[in-house]
Amino acid sequence: MSTQTIDSSQLLLQARHVEFDWTNVPTTYVPADPFSTHVFNVLHMLLPAGEEWFVETFKEALPLITDEKLREDVIGFIGQEAMHAEAHTGVLEHLENHGIDAKPYTDQMHWIFGKLLGPRPITELREQNYLIERLAIIAAVEHVTAFLGDWVLNADGLDRVGVDPTMLDLLRWHGAEEVEHRAVAYDVLCHFDDSYFRRARTQLLVSPILVWLWIRGVRFLMSHDPELVDRPRRERKPHWSDLFAASKRGVLPGPVEIVQRMSTYFLPGYHPSREGSTEQAIHYLASSPAARAAAH
């Protein structure tokens, strides 16, 4: 894991405008590896609805935050998450142009975040507790996105196999901002409730649901990918052996690494600032082709 050398408490979080041109990005942008391609594609289906929900929940919490520095961080977090949702929505349009309609899956994600976890007609203490429960979910998910962001910034295997540079830039730009703002959701949760029990209990619930949603997403995409239609039935379904092979090549994090990184959230002295390197994240954000293109 990278060593942090920049004091993240001194950073002013802000949204960065980016421009991605998907015109020449192939459907299978991890060369000869539709499985790994679709593992990454699940991000594009999950994140727009999820990050829009993050934004709305944090807007609800913002007036109740009394720490001025934390308020500034939340405002920056909201801007970054909104930009992430927009960028990943662009990929969904690209996939649709290549014959993959993700709407059946994304409609389910919008139902989960908009209806199941959306506003409820409750008042006073129950209303605040419901808000804190949602903040705890966001903190748990942000732990996952932070260590995945750190992973993708350091995943040399993606360069070795020749992942399409535009898609790789999206993944690393997003990953870098997740590392940059990795402590915000956790600090907001602690501002309202710093109990270990709520934190651990929520992650125990969130982790298996995330895994389940990811597996469902990969199955959906592989079964709807027009480039796989004429392949044998076995090649149109994901298998655990595909994950082990991809992790061995450094294209995806392996199950053991995922469990190890996930489990740090349960340590009594956990804080997200120990995950990843702020310096590395800022360096990438300064050199990201999409960010540089939007600046000119």
C-alpha positions in Angstrom: 0.0 0.0 0.0 1.2 3.5 -0.8 2.4 5.9 1.9 0.5 9.1 2.3 2.8 12.2 2.5 0.2 15.0 2.0 -2.0 16.1 4.9 -5.5 15.5 3.5 -7.0 17.7 6.2 -5.5 20.7 4.4 -7.1 19.8 1.0 -10.0 21.7 -0.5 -12.1 19.1 -2.2 -13.6 20.2 -5.5 -15.3 18.7 -8.5 -13.1 18.4 -11.6 -14.7 18.7 -15.0 -13.7 15.9 -17.3 -14.3 15.0 -21.0 -14.2 11.4 -22.2 -14.6 10.5 -25.9 -16.0 7.0 -26.1 -16.1 6.9 -29.9 -13.2 4.5 -30.5 -13.5 2.4 -27.2 -14.2 -1.2 -28.1 -16.9 -3.2 -26.3 -14.3 -5.6 -24.9 -11.8 -2.9 -23.7 -9.8 -5.4 -21.6 -8.3 -7.2 -24.7 -9.6 -10.7 -25.2 -11.2 -10.7 -21.7 -15.0 -10.1 -21.7 -15.2 -11.3 -18.1 -12.9 -8.6 -16.7 -14.5 -6.0 -19.0 -17.9 -6.7 -17.6 -16.6 -6.7 -14.0 -15.6 -3.1 -14.6 -18.9 -2.4 -16.5 -20.9 -3.2 -13.4 -19.4 0.0 -11.9 -21.1 2.0 -14.7 -24.4 0.3 -13.9 -24.2 0.6 -10.1 -22.6 4.0 -9.6 -24.9 6.5 -11.3 -27.9 5.7 -9.1 -25.8 5.1 -6.0 -23.8 8.3 -6.3 -26.9 10.3 -7.0 -28.3 8.9 -3.7 -25.1 9.7 -1.9 -25.5 13.3 -3.1 -29.1 13.6 -1.9 -28.4 12.0 1.4 -25.4 14.3 2.1 -27.5 17.3 1.1 -30.0 16.2 3.8 -27.2 15.9 6.3 -25.4 19.2 5.4 -27.6 21.6 7.5 -27.1 19.5 10.6 -23.2 19.5 10.4 -21.7 21.9 12.8 -18.0 21.5 12.0 -17.1 24.1 9.3 -14.2 22.1 7.8 -16.4 19.0 7.5 -19.1 21.1 5.9 -16.6 22.2 3.2 -15.5 18.6 2.7 -19.1 17.5 2.3 -19.8 20.2 -0.3 -16.7 19.1 -2.3 -17.7 15.5 -1.9 -21.2 16.2 -3.3 -19.6 17.9 -6.3 -17.3 15.1 -7.0 -19.9 12.4 -6.7 -22.3 14.2 -9.0 -19.5 14.4 -11.6 -18.8 10.6 -11.2 -22.4 9.7 -11.8 -22.4 11.8 -15.0 -19.2 10.3 -16.3 -20.4 6.7 -15.8 -23.8 7.5 -17.4 -21.8 8.3 -20.5 -20.4 4.8 -20.6 -23.9 3.4 -20.3 -24.9 5.3 -23.5 -21.7 3.9 -25.1 -22.7 0.4 -24.2 -26.2 0.9 -25.5 -24.7 2.0 -28.9 -22.8 -1.3 -29.0 -26.0 -3.4 -28.4 -25.9 -3.7 -24.6 -29.0 -2.2 -23.0 -28.3 -2.0 -19.2 -31.7 -0.4 -18.4 -33.3 -3.5 -16.8 -30.4 -3.6 -14.3 -30.1 0.2 -13.8 -33.8 0.4 -13.2 -33.4 -2.0 -10.3 -30.6 0.2 -8.9 -32.7 3.3 -9.1 -35.5 1.4 -7.3 -33.1 0.3 -4.5 -31.6 3.8 -4.0 -34.6 5.9 -4.8 -37.4 3.9 -3.2 -36.0 1.3 -0.8 -33.4 3.8 0.6 -35.1 7.0 -0.3 -37.0 9.5 1.8 -39.6 8.2 4.2 -42.6 10.0 5.9 -41.1 9.9 9.4 -40.4 12.6 11.9 -38.1 13.7 14.7 -35.8 11.1 16.3 -36.8 8.3 13.8 -36.0 10.7 11.0 -32.5 11.4 12.3 -31.8 7.8 13.0 -32.8 6.9 9.5 -30.5 9.6 8.2 -27.6 8.2 10.3 -28.4 4.6 9.0 -28.0 5.9 5.4 -24.8 7.8 6.3 -23.4 4.5 7.8 -24.2 2.7 4.5 -22.4 5.4 2.5 -19.4 5.2 4.8 -19.3 1.4 4.4 -19.5 1.7 0.6 -16.9 4.5 0.5 -14.4 2.2 2.3 -14.8 -0.2 -0.6 -14.5 2.5 -3.3 -11.4 3.9 -1.5 -9.4 0.6 -1.5 -10.6 -0.2 -5.0 -9.4 3.3 -6.0 -6.1 2.7 -4.5 -5.9 -0.7 -6.2 -6.6 0.7 -9.7 -4.1 3.5 -9.3 -1.4 0.8 -8.6 -2.6 -1.9 -11.0 0.2 -2.3 -13.5 -1.4 -5.3 -14.9 -4.0 -3.1 -16.6 -1.2 -1.4 -18.5 0.5 -4.6 -19.3 -2.6 -6.2 -21.0 -3.4 -3.0 -22.9 -6.7 -1.9 -21.4 -8.2 0.9 -23.6 -6.6 4.1 -22.5 -9.8 6.1 -22.3 -11.6 3.6 -20.1 -8.4 3.2 -18.0 -8.3 7.0 -17.5 -12.0 7.0 -16.3 -11.3 4.2 -13.8 -8.1 5.9 -12.5 -9.6 9.4 -12.5 -12.6 8.1 -10.5 -10.3 6.0 -8.3 -8.1 8.9 -7.5 -11.0 11.1 -6.4 -12.3 8.2 -4.2 -8.8 8.1 -2.5 -8.8 11.9 -2.2 -12.1 12.1 -0.4 -11.9 8.7 1.3 -12.4 10.0 4.8 -15.4 12.3 4.3 -18.2 9.8 4.6 -16.6 8.2 7.6 -16.0 11.5 9.3 -19.6 12.5 8.6 -20.9 9.3 10.2 -18.7 9.9 13.2 -20.0 13.4 13.5 -23.5 12.0 14.1 -22.6 8.6 15.7 -19.1 7.3 16.3 -20.2 3.9 17.8 -18.3 0.9 16.6 -21.4 -1.2 16.7 -23.2 0.7 14.0 -20.2 0.9 11.8 -19.4 -2.8 12.0 -23.0 -4.0 11.8 -23.6 -1.9 8.6 -20.5 -3.2 6.9 -21.5 -6.8 7.7 -24.8 -6.0 5.8 -23.4 -4.0 3.0 -20.5 -6.2 1.9 -22.4 -9.3 0.9 -25.1 -7.2 -0.8 -22.4 -5.5 -2.9 -20.9 -8.8 -3.9 -24.3 -10.1 -4.8 -25.1 -7.0 -6.9 -21.7 -7.4 -8.7 -22.2 -11.0 -9.5 -25.7 -10.3 -10.8 -24.4 -7.5 -12.9 -21.6 -9.5 -14.5 -24.1 -12.3 -15.3 -26.5 -9.8 -16.8 -23.9 -8.2 -19.0 -22.3 -11.4 -20.3 -25.7 -12.8 -21.2 -26.6 -9.6 -23.1 -23.3 -9.0 -24.8 -23.9 -9.4 -28.6 -20.2 -10.3 -29.1 -20.7 -13.4 -27.0 -23.9 -14.6 -28.6 -22.2 -17.2 -30.8 -19.8 -18.4 -28.1 -20.3 -21.7 -26.2 -22.8 -21.5 -23.3 -20.0 -21.7 -20.8 -18.2 -18.7 -22.2 -21.4 -16.6 -21.8 -21.4 -17.0 -18.0 -19.0 -15.8 -15.4 -17.0 -18.4 -13.4 -14.8 -18.1 -10.3 -12.0 -19.5 -12.3 -12.2 -16.3 -14.5 -11.7 -14.1 -11.4 -8.7 -16.2 -10.3 -7.1 -16.0 -13.7 -7.7 -12.2 -14.0 -6.3 -11.6 -10.6 -3.2 -13.7 -11.4 -2.6 -11.4 -14.4 -3.1 -8.3 -12.2 -6.2 -7.2 -14.1 -8.6 -7.6 -11.1 -8.0 -7.7 -7.4 -8.2 -11.3 -6.1 -10.7 -12.6 -3.6 -8.1 -12.8 -0.8 -6.9 -9.2 -1.3 -10.6 -8.0 -1.4 -11.4 -9.7 1.9 -8.2 -8.4 3.5 -8.8 -4.8 2.4 -12.5 -5.0 3.3 -11.8 -6.4 6.8 -9.7 -3.4 7.9 -13.0 -1.5 8.3 -13.6 -3.7 11.4 -10.4 -2.8 13.2 -11.3 -0.7 16.3 -8.8 2.0 15.4 -9.7 2.2 11.7 -9.7 5.5 9.8 -9.9 5.8 6.0 -6.9 8.2 5.9 -4.7 5.0 6.2 -6.1 3.7 2.9 -4.1 4.8 -0.1 -2.0 7.9 -0.9 -3.4 11.4 -1.2 -0.2 12.4 -3.0 -0.5 9.7 -5.6 -4.2 10.5 -6.1 -3.5 14.3 -6.7 -0.6 13.5 -9.0 -2.9 11.3 -11.2 -5.7 13.9 -11.1 -3.2 16.5 -12.4 -2.1 14.3 -15.3 -5.4 12.6 -16.2 -6.0 13.0 -20.0 -9.7 13.6 -19.5 -9.2 16.3 -16.9 -6.5 18.0 -19.0 -8.8 17.9 -22.1 -11.6 19.6 -20.1 -9.2 22.3 -19.0 -8.4 23.4 -22.5 
